[in-house]
């Protein structure tokens, strides 16, 4: 029976040279985030901390899913097949199953009431001007009071007291459920899950239709049912092999000051107000590994996770736009804070690239506001090649299009908030850049834009010549 925890990922990352153990003591309030961010930025490595100031017995990991290589390791999929294979698996959902409490590692330590303290967790101050320590890797398990169907989504939690955090909700599915509880003036039971298999983490971040259980999607990615167990103090089921569960309630019709916080675009979400989560219990493993996710200036797990969801959703969306469109790759640029996307295609007829770009900017995710189309000879993940394509194949007068007054990502600070509405309602300008060659229907013109590459570039293997 495959392990559904975060641990196989850590073991495989280390075995394949993708993870560094840090045994020297780090301080989650002073330097832990800088160490893990620099380790990925400069070395491309994940980090596992084994000695954390004030948190004996805990380990913490970070930057474990910051690129496609790490995601492919976590899901056991060849990196080149990641998008099509994930797209296939999420279309074959598998419903979760319940297991006995005795078989649930997340129940090895059970703390209730006064014994349950958030100060025991090695949560970091991530960015320089954050308003305090945040838990940014929590997956919120919520049940719709009308249907009983679970909804899972990721919520940042500003730790305000030993038993209290902020609970920020975007105007999506979790808020719709919360509004139902507010109408009957009852607290919303929530279980925050920290540290689970990448398939479970992806399911919680993936945008699905309202009423679809994300754990069915995670089961499809795993190829087996997610094993679940009942919470101790609320009527919610959670992944049995998670590292940590924080059980609690979100208070109805109540907000308090929250933030600021370095968010996924790489800028700060300014101090504001949010709903409040009150802790009722904490359950965890005896030897817990805290998922100290980095949210802030890219590249981090947060951009890579949401970016992968954008890529898969856009991949499926474009396949329904126009018959015969040959999409070769899609890359959500994590360095852009998820607000740019590159579509690699082979245009068969004129105008096809712009059709793909317009579809990409009106897909299931609001994040992308810039879409770039490149041709079949460009590596969409290589910004050098993308920029070269933009400078040599783009005639700005006809290949750059601005689309003003469109709804954009809620955290896109440069775009104005709609007057009279919340900061999550923004309207800005989207733009597209067609950096493809002329279509295959015009072979002579297409040939004019070929890259000047070394002779036999595709045949020479460098390892045959270098020591």
Secondary structure, DSSP 8 states (H G I E B T S, - for coil): ----SSHHHHHHHHHTT-EEEE-S-B-TTTTHHHHHHHHHHHH--EEEE--BTT-TT-EEEESSSSSHHHHHHHHT--GGGHHHHHHHHHTS----EE--GGG-GGGSEEEEGGG--GGGS--B--STT-SS-EE---EEEEE-TTT--EEEEE--EEEEETTEEEE---TTHHHHHHHHHHHTT--EEEEEEES--HHHHHHHHS---TT--HHHHHHHHHTS--EEEE-SSSS-EEETT-SEEEEEEEEEEEEEEE--EE-TTSSEE-SEEEEEEEEEEEEE-TT-EEE----SSSSSHHHHHHHHHHHHHHHHHHHTTSTT--EEEEEE-GGGTT-EEEEEE--SSTTHHHHHHHHHTTSS-S---EEEEE-TTS-TT-HHHHHHHHHHH--HHHHEEEEEEEEE-TT-TTS-B-TTS-TT-EEEEEEEEEE--S-TT-HHHHHTT-----TTTTT--GGGT--
